[in-house]
Amino acid sequence: MASLLNVVLFVLVCQIPIAISKSVEKKCIKNGPCSCQMSDGSGVIDLKKITNAGDPMQVDARFKHVKARDANSYSYNPCYPFEEVGCHGVAICQRVPDRRAALYFTLGTHDKSDFYHNGTHVILKYEGLTGTSQVVRTSHITLVCNEENDDTLFIPYGEDPWVKPLHYYFNLLSPCSCPGKCEEPKPE
Ligand SMILES: *[C@@H]1O[C@H](CO)[C@@H](O)[C@H](O)[C@H]1NC(C)=O
């Protein structure tokens, strides 16, 4: 009987580290449309330095018509809404070439941004509606920290309709994707 109790106690004690590691799971808590604070104290991720700003209706995407393997091209402005033929006030726009005229889809807007952590990277997610359609499209921007140099690269992979329709995947390789590297100076 005593040995059974020991086994039970042993099993219970073994659960404690699992419970602790779950509670300190990494998170990046949103503090603006394109910035978040790491829960582990490593700093703030802020994409303001790699975005285009300007008057509404006149802002151009920082990353414009970047072609993906799926033959479509994607435009992205991390922090402020931009305009492009069929996309209005958006964060991400997809351009699908068509024989007659290209089609445009809103893949996300800044008011529908959020952050999550997938164990390795922080991911900035946006949701969007095209026109009056009720179909929600979701973009996942994996923030890949560039510690090697100052280069910023937006790499679209697009959608894999057989795996997860209406979800679009991108990498943003940049020093600004690293916590603490691109923080805006605090206002005095
Ligand atoms: C999640 O993490 C892996 C690396 O383990 C990465 O390759 C992938 O692109 C990440 N992003 C998403 C959206 O799953």
The ligand as a Gaussian input file, in Angstrom:
#p B3LYP/6-31G(d) Opt

LIG

0 1
 C        5.916000      28.369000     -36.873000
 O        7.186000      27.817000     -36.597000
 C        7.906000      27.193000     -37.626000
 C        9.253000      26.803000     -37.144000
 O        9.185000      25.750000     -36.255000
 C        7.982000      28.066000     -38.857000
 O        8.674000      27.427000     -39.904000
 C        6.598000      28.470000     -39.272000
 O        6.638000      29.235000     -40.436000
 C        5.935000      29.194000     -38.134000
 N        4.727000      29.921000     -38.504000
 C        3.463000      29.506000     -38.588000
 C        2.460000      30.494000     -39.029000
 O        3.113000      28.407000     -38.308000

